[in-house]
């Protein structure tokens, strides 16, 4: 993984979890 792929993956994961909780 590149240094840019990790934060993007974490951001996407946070958005997904937020959508599920709401």
Secondary structure, DSSP 8 states (H G I E B T S, - for coil): --HHHHHHHHHHHHHHHHHHH-
